[in-house]
Amino acid sequence: MDEFTRAYYELAFKVAFMERKGNAFQDFFSDIMEKCHPGAFERVRPWGRHGDRKNDGCIIETGQFFQVYAPNEMKVDDAIGKIDTDFRGALEHWSKYLREWIFVHNSRDGLSPDITRKLADLRLEFPGIKISTFGFESLRQKVFSLSEPDIASLLGPVPTQRDMMSFGFEDLKPILVRIGEASEGTEEDMHPVPLSKLTANGLSASVQTLIKAGMTRAHLVQDFFYTWHDPLLGDRVAAAFREEYTRLKMSGYDPDEIFIRLQVFAGGSEINSPRHQTAVLAVLAHLFESCDIYERPREELV
């Protein structure tokens, strides 16, 4: 797997993990497990009045049972109640097979101390059963243990060099016009920004790789603005992204998460065609270089 492919899939996985909630997250988890454990992992769905019997998926031969919890926002009391109810329910229905109970969650930043203590209490109460958790890193390692074709089937195809070199104005138009129409626009500082801005903002190697790839075609975005019938479209797009960047930064997201959410802001949360994805990267690279999303290196501010 080359550097660009790995960087693209790292970010695509983060987008999927962050954006999918409820049943969509459970389906994503089950898709991963079925590919990692073909023929062994059994996907379980609620069935009639019996529901799922507190089992969102299992590997019977190893005695592993998974319970998925992926709310829009994890609240401590709700999560603790969910853990207690689901674990005891699984014990009631599957005690003959249950050797390990695994709480699968979508909390990107980890679990709260109260939730961790609840899991520790259950381990003390039921020492004969292993109680584990699956979060971001556990699922990420599962995904990247797969072959490239399997990863592509989960996260979509990677844009190729040909995709990067062949997209044009028709691919940029739906991205830029949609965002520009929703913004009134303000005057933006268009002074070019050096590559040192990549490291100055604490962006990961994966994000830096994607921005650098987008920079190879970022000039097309500026060309689009020059030729578009509305001369203020570029100003409105820049203002919209700057406003969204500021909102995300004030919300406490780290630089990589901001990039991911700006990708979603530009192109939507669903996996689109490789050409669409390369157009989104070019838009973000143009904004990074010229429109002042992210912060300038400190030496430029003096």
C-alpha positions in Angstrom: 0.0 0.0 0.0 1.6 3.3 -1.1 1.8 6.5 1.0 -1.2 8.2 -0.7 -3.4 5.1 -0.5 -2.7 4.6 3.2 -3.3 8.3 3.9 -6.5 8.3 2.0 -7.8 5.2 3.8 -6.8 6.5 7.2 -8.9 9.6 6.7 -11.8 7.6 5.1 -11.9 5.3 8.1 -12.0 8.3 10.5 -14.8 9.8 8.5 -16.8 6.6 8.6 -16.2 6.1 12.3 -17.1 9.7 13.2 -20.1 10.1 11.0 -22.0 6.8 11.3 -24.3 6.5 14.3 -26.8 3.9 15.5 -27.7 1.2 13.0 -25.3 2.6 10.4 -22.4 2.2 12.8 -23.5 -1.3 13.8 -23.6 -2.2 10.1 -20.1 -0.8 9.6 -18.8 -2.8 12.6 -20.4 -6.0 11.3 -19.0 -5.4 7.8 -15.5 -5.1 9.3 -15.9 -8.2 11.4 -17.3 -10.4 8.6 -14.3 -9.5 6.5 -11.8 -10.1 9.3 -13.5 -13.4 10.5 -15.2 -14.8 7.4 -17.5 -17.7 8.2 -16.9 -17.2 12.0 -18.5 -13.9 12.9 -22.2 -14.0 12.9 -24.2 -10.8 12.3 -27.3 -10.7 14.5 -30.4 -8.5 14.0 -33.5 -8.1 16.1 -36.1 -10.8 15.2 -39.7 -10.4 16.0 -40.8 -10.1 19.6 -37.5 -11.7 20.8 -35.3 -8.9 19.6 -31.6 -9.7 19.4 -31.4 -11.3 22.8 -28.6 -8.8 23.7 -26.3 -9.9 21.0 -25.3 -7.6 18.1 -22.9 -10.2 16.7 -20.8 -13.1 17.9 -18.0 -15.6 17.2 -19.4 -18.8 18.8 -16.2 -20.8 18.5 -14.3 -18.3 20.6 -17.2 -17.4 22.9 -17.0 -13.7 21.9 -20.2 -11.7 22.0 -20.4 -8.0 20.9 -22.8 -5.3 21.9 -22.7 -2.1 19.9 -23.5 1.3 21.3 -23.2 4.3 19.0 -25.5 7.2 20.0 -25.3 10.6 18.5 -23.8 11.8 21.8 -22.6 9.4 24.5 -24.2 10.3 27.9 -22.6 8.7 30.9 -25.7 7.5 32.7 -27.3 6.1 29.6 -24.1 4.3 28.7 -23.8 2.8 32.2 -27.4 1.6 32.1 -26.9 0.2 28.6 -23.8 -1.8 29.7 -25.5 -3.2 32.7 -28.7 -4.2 30.9 -27.0 -5.6 27.9 -24.3 -7.6 29.7 -26.8 -9.2 32.1 -29.1 -9.9 29.2 -26.4 -11.6 27.3 -25.5 -13.7 30.3 -29.1 -14.7 30.6 -29.5 -15.8 27.0 -26.0 -16.9 26.1 -24.3 -18.2 29.3 -23.6 -21.6 27.7 -21.3 -20.0 25.1 -20.3 -16.7 26.6 -16.6 -16.4 27.4 -15.9 -12.8 26.4 -18.3 -9.9 26.3 -17.2 -6.9 24.2 -18.7 -3.4 24.4 -18.3 -1.7 21.0 -18.6 2.1 21.1 -18.2 5.1 18.8 -16.6 7.5 21.3 -13.5 8.8 19.4 -11.9 10.2 22.5 -12.4 7.1 24.8 -14.7 6.3 27.6 -15.4 8.4 30.7 -14.0 7.3 34.1 -17.5 6.3 35.3 -18.1 4.0 32.4 -14.6 2.5 32.8 -15.4 1.9 36.5 -18.7 0.2 35.6 -16.8 -2.2 33.3 -14.3 -2.8 36.1 -17.1 -3.5 38.6 -18.6 -6.1 36.2 -15.2 -7.8 35.9 -15.0 -8.1 39.7 -18.6 -9.4 39.9 -18.1 -11.9 37.0 -14.4 -13.0 37.1 -15.1 -16.0 34.9 -16.0 -13.8 31.9 -13.6 -11.5 30.1 -15.1 -8.1 29.6 -13.5 -5.9 26.9 -14.1 -2.8 24.8 -13.8 -2.1 21.1 -13.3 1.6 20.2 -11.6 3.6 17.5 -8.2 2.0 17.6 -9.4 -1.6 17.9 -11.6 -1.1 14.8 -8.8 0.7 12.9 -6.4 -2.2 13.5 -9.1 -4.6 12.3 -9.6 -2.6 9.1 -5.9 -2.3 8.3 -5.3 -6.0 8.8 -7.4 -6.6 5.7 -6.3 -6.8 2.1 -6.5 -3.7 -0.1 -9.5 -5.1 -2.0 -11.4 -5.7 1.2 -10.5 -2.2 2.5 -11.7 -0.8 -0.8 -15.0 -2.6 -0.4 -15.5 -1.0 3.0 -14.2 2.5 2.4 -14.5 2.9 -1.4 -11.9 3.0 -4.1 -8.8 5.2 -3.8 -8.5 8.1 -6.3 -5.7 7.2 -8.7 -3.2 9.5 -10.3 -5.3 9.4 -13.4 -8.3 10.6 -11.4 -6.2 13.4 -9.9 -5.1 14.6 -13.3 -8.4 14.2 -15.2 -11.1 15.9 -13.0 -12.2 19.3 -14.3 -14.6 22.1 -13.9 -17.7 19.8 -14.1 -16.4 18.1 -10.9 -15.7 21.3 -9.0 -19.0 23.0 -9.9 -21.4 21.1 -7.6 -19.0 21.5 -4.7 -18.2 25.2 -5.1 -21.6 26.5 -6.3 -23.5 24.7 -3.5 -21.3 26.2 -0.8 -21.1 29.6 -2.4 -24.8 29.9 -2.7 -25.2 29.4 1.1 -22.7 32.2 2.1 -22.9 35.9 1.8 -19.1 36.2 1.7 -16.5 38.6 3.2 -13.3 40.0 2.0 -10.5 37.4 2.5 -6.8 37.6 2.7 -5.5 35.7 -0.3 -1.8 35.9 0.5 -0.1 32.6 -0.5 0.9 30.3 2.4 4.1 28.2 2.5 4.3 24.5 3.0 5.6 25.1 6.5 2.0 25.7 7.4 1.4 22.0 7.2 3.7 21.2 10.2 2.9 24.5 12.0 -0.7 23.3 12.4 0.1 19.9 13.8 -1.4 18.0 11.0 -0.7 14.3 10.8 1.4 12.8 8.1 -1.7 11.3 6.5 -3.4 14.7 6.2 -0.2 16.3 5.0 0.0 13.7 2.2 -3.6 14.4 1.1 -3.2 18.2 1.1 0.1 17.9 -0.9 -1.7 15.7 -3.4 -4.5 18.2 -3.7 -2.0 21.1 -4.2 -1.0 19.6 -7.5 -4.4 20.5 -8.9 -5.5 23.4 -6.6 -4.8 25.9 -9.5 -8.0 24.5 -11.2 -10.1 25.9 -8.3 -8.8 29.4 -8.8 -9.2 29.0 -12.6 -12.9 28.0 -12.0 -13.5 31.2 -9.9 -11.9 33.4 -12.6 -14.1 31.9 -15.3 -17.4 31.6 -13.4 -20.1 34.1 -14.3 -20.4 35.3 -10.7 -17.1 37.1 -9.7 -17.9 36.9 -6.0 -18.3 33.1 -5.8 -14.7 32.7 -4.6 -15.2 35.2 -1.8 -18.4 33.4 -0.6 -16.8 30.0 -0.7 -13.7 31.3 1.2 -16.0 32.9 3.8 -18.1 29.8 4.2 -15.1 27.6 4.8 -13.4 30.1 7.1 -16.6 30.3 9.2 -16.8 26.5 9.4 -13.2 26.2 10.2 -13.6 28.7 13.1 -16.7 26.9 14.4 -14.8 23.6 14.4 -11.8 25.0 16.1 -13.9 26.7 18.8 -15.6 23.4 19.3 -12.3 21.8 20.4 -11.6 19.5 17.5 -8.0 18.7 16.8 -6.4 19.6 13.4 -7.0 16.2 11.8 -10.6 16.1 12.9 -11.1 19.6 11.5 -9.8 18.4 8.1 -12.1 15.4 8.2 -15.1 17.6 9.0 -14.1 20.1 6.3 -14.0 17.2 3.8 -17.6 16.3 4.9 -18.6 20.0 4.7 -17.2 20.1 1.1 -18.2 16.8 -0.3 -20.8 15.1 2.0 -20.4 12.2 4.4 -21.1 9.5 1.9 -18.4 7.8 -0.2 -18.4 9.3 -3.7 -16.6 8.6 -6.9 -12.8 8.9 -6.9 -13.0 12.0 -9.2 -15.3 13.7 -6.7 -12.9 12.9 -3.9 -9.9 14.4 -5.8 -12.0 17.5 -6.5 -12.7 17.9 -2.8 -9.0 17.5 -2.0 -8.1 20.2 -4.6 -10.7 22.6 -3.1 -9.3 22.1 0.4 -5.7 22.4 -0.8 -6.6 25.7 -2.5 -8.3 27.0 0.6 -5.3 25.9 2.7 -2.9 27.7 0.4 -4.8 30.9 -0.3 -7.9 31.4 1.8 -6.5 31.0 5.3 -8.2 28.0 6.7 -5.9 26.8 9.5 -3.3 29.1 11.0 -0.3 30.7 9.4 3.2 29.8 10.6 4.1 32.1 13.5 6.9 33.8 11.7 4.4 35.1 9.1 2.4 36.8 11.8 5.2 39.1 13.0 
